[in-house]
């Protein structure tokens, strides 16, 4: 499986504009696929979707040294926080897409591996586990939630869907170029 990641010839190579564009498109599409999954899951199971407005409020407080929020004790979210939060979500997803191509190498898009995309998806769940959940008062790895294992499973599942979305977007890229 580790062989799916960067070949020797791809190591240390700066990203060209076309590769950067591919990463941005992969990340954007994978984020959209993850959001479609979240909407379907909400309609089928009633599970709440993440309100990205909280992430925007948290991010907006970082320059002032505010590193944590208490969503249940904060004032209501503003419409602009929700809109900007969705935008931030997609920017983060595009950053993940670029980072993924930097790790696996530019050739991955033309010969994608589902395994490497899923491994990256799981690895990307470390950001919410180690940064966002603690910042929102949910503890490391959702340890302070009412059902920590359920929260962990949902986070992993969402990020696996993101990883699968990277793979699907590579297949779409190949089809579009074809």
C-alpha positions as CSV (number, residue, x, y, z in Angstrom):
1,X,0.0,0.0,0.0
2,X,2.8,2.4,0.7
3,X,3.9,1.9,-2.9
4,X,0.8,3.9,-3.9
5,X,2.4,7.0,-2.5
6,X,5.0,9.1,-4.3
7,X,7.3,7.5,-6.7
8,X,11.0,8.3,-6.5
9,X,10.8,10.6,-9.6
10,X,7.9,12.7,-8.0
11,X,9.7,13.4,-4.7
12,X,10.8,16.9,-4.1
13,X,9.3,18.2,-7.4
14,X,7.6,21.6,-7.1
15,X,4.0,21.6,-8.1
16,X,3.3,23.0,-11.6
17,X,0.2,25.2,-12.2
18,X,-1.6,22.3,-13.9
19,X,-1.0,19.9,-11.0
20,X,-2.0,22.6,-8.6
21,X,-5.2,23.1,-10.6
22,X,-5.8,19.3,-10.5
23,X,-5.4,19.3,-6.7
24,X,-7.8,22.2,-6.3
25,X,-10.4,20.5,-8.5
26,X,-10.0,17.1,-6.7
27,X,-10.4,18.7,-3.3
28,X,-13.4,20.8,-4.4
29,X,-15.1,17.8,-5.9
30,X,-14.3,15.5,-3.0
31,X,-15.7,18.2,-0.6
32,X,-18.9,18.3,-2.6
33,X,-19.2,14.5,-2.6
34,X,-18.7,14.6,1.2
35,X,-21.4,17.2,1.5
36,X,-23.8,15.2,-0.7
37,X,-23.1,12.2,1.6
38,X,-23.9,14.3,4.7
39,X,-27.2,15.5,3.2
40,X,-28.2,11.9,2.3
41,X,-27.2,10.6,5.7
42,X,-29.2,13.4,7.4
43,X,-32.3,12.6,5.3
44,X,-32.0,8.8,5.9
45,X,-30.9,8.7,9.5
46,X,-31.7,12.2,10.9
47,X,-28.0,12.7,11.9
48,X,-27.1,16.3,12.2
49,X,-24.8,17.9,9.7
50,X,-21.9,19.9,10.9
51,X,-22.6,23.6,10.9
52,X,-19.6,25.1,9.3
53,X,-20.5,28.5,10.8
54,X,-18.9,27.4,14.0
55,X,-15.6,26.6,12.2
56,X,-15.7,30.1,10.7
57,X,-16.3,31.7,14.1
58,X,-13.5,29.7,15.6
59,X,-11.1,30.5,12.7
60,X,-12.1,34.2,12.9
61,X,-11.1,34.2,16.6
62,X,-7.6,32.7,16.0
63,X,-5.8,36.0,15.1
64,X,-7.1,37.5,18.4
65,X,-5.8,34.5,20.4
66,X,-9.1,32.8,20.8
67,X,-8.4,29.1,20.3
68,X,-11.6,27.5,21.6
69,X,-15.3,27.9,21.5
70,X,-18.3,26.6,23.4
71,X,-20.9,26.3,20.7
72,X,-23.7,25.6,23.3
73,X,-22.8,28.8,25.2
74,X,-21.9,31.1,22.3
75,X,-24.4,33.5,20.8
76,X,-26.3,32.4,17.7
77,X,-24.4,32.1,14.5
78,X,-24.8,35.0,12.0
79,X,-25.8,34.3,8.4
80,X,-22.4,35.5,7.2
81,X,-20.6,33.1,9.5
82,X,-22.5,30.2,8.0
83,X,-21.9,31.4,4.4
84,X,-18.2,32.0,5.1
85,X,-18.0,28.8,7.0
86,X,-19.1,26.8,3.9
87,X,-16.5,28.7,1.9
88,X,-13.8,27.9,4.4
89,X,-14.9,24.2,4.3
90,X,-14.3,24.1,0.5
91,X,-11.0,26.0,0.8
92,X,-9.8,23.4,3.3
93,X,-11.0,20.6,1.0
94,X,-9.1,22.2,-1.9
95,X,-6.0,22.4,0.3
96,X,-6.4,18.8,1.1
97,X,-6.6,18.0,-2.6
98,X,-3.4,19.9,-3.3
99,X,-1.7,18.3,-0.3
100,X,-2.8,14.8,-1.4
101,X,-1.2,15.3,-4.9
102,X,1.9,16.6,-3.3
103,X,2.1,13.4,-1.2
104,X,1.2,10.9,-3.9
105,X,2.7,12.7,-6.9
106,X,1.2,14.3,-10.0
107,X,0.9,11.0,-11.9
108,X,-1.7,9.7,-9.5
109,X,-4.5,11.6,-11.3
110,X,-3.9,9.6,-14.4
111,X,-3.5,6.3,-12.6
112,X,-5.5,6.7,-9.4
113,X,-5.4,4.2,-6.5
114,X,-8.5,3.9,-4.3
115,X,-6.3,2.6,-1.4
116,X,-4.1,5.7,-1.3
117,X,-7.2,8.0,-1.5
118,X,-8.8,6.2,1.4
119,X,-5.7,6.2,3.5
120,X,-5.4,9.9,3.0
121,X,-9.1,10.3,3.9
122,X,-8.5,8.5,7.2
123,X,-5.3,10.6,7.8
124,X,-7.3,13.8,7.2
125,X,-9.6,12.9,10.0
126,X,-6.7,13.8,12.4
127,X,-7.5,17.5,11.9
128,X,-10.9,17.3,13.4
129,X,-9.8,14.8,16.1
130,X,-6.8,16.8,17.2
131,X,-7.8,20.4,16.4
132,X,-11.5,21.1,15.7
133,X,-13.1,18.8,18.2
134,X,-10.9,20.0,21.1
135,X,-11.4,23.6,20.0
136,X,-15.2,23.1,20.1
137,X,-15.1,21.6,23.6
138,X,-15.6,18.1,22.4
139,X,-12.2,16.9,23.6
140,X,-9.4,15.0,21.8
141,X,-10.8,12.4,19.5
142,X,-14.3,13.5,20.6
143,X,-13.7,12.2,24.1
144,X,-16.0,14.8,25.7
145,X,-19.0,14.0,23.6
146,X,-22.0,12.0,24.9
147,X,-21.1,9.1,22.6
148,X,-17.4,9.3,21.8
149,X,-17.2,6.2,19.7
150,X,-20.2,7.2,17.6
151,X,-18.6,10.7,17.0
152,X,-15.3,9.1,16.1
153,X,-17.0,6.7,13.7
154,X,-18.9,9.5,12.0
155,X,-15.8,11.6,11.6
156,X,-13.8,8.7,10.1
157,X,-16.7,7.8,7.8
158,X,-17.0,11.4,6.6
159,X,-13.3,11.6,5.9
160,X,-13.4,8.1,4.2
161,X,-16.1,9.5,1.9
162,X,-13.8,12.5,1.2
163,X,-11.0,10.1,0.3
164,X,-13.4,8.2,-2.0
165,X,-14.3,11.5,-3.5
166,X,-10.7,12.2,-4.4
167,X,-10.7,8.9,-6.3
168,X,-14.0,9.6,-8.0
169,X,-12.8,13.0,-9.0
170,X,-9.7,11.5,-10.5
171,X,-11.9,9.1,-12.6
172,X,-13.9,12.2,-13.7
173,X,-10.7,14.0,-14.6
174,X,-9.6,11.0,-16.7
175,X,-13.0,10.8,-18.4
176,X,-13.1,14.6,-19.1
177,X,-9.6,14.5,-20.6
178,X,-10.4,11.3,-22.6
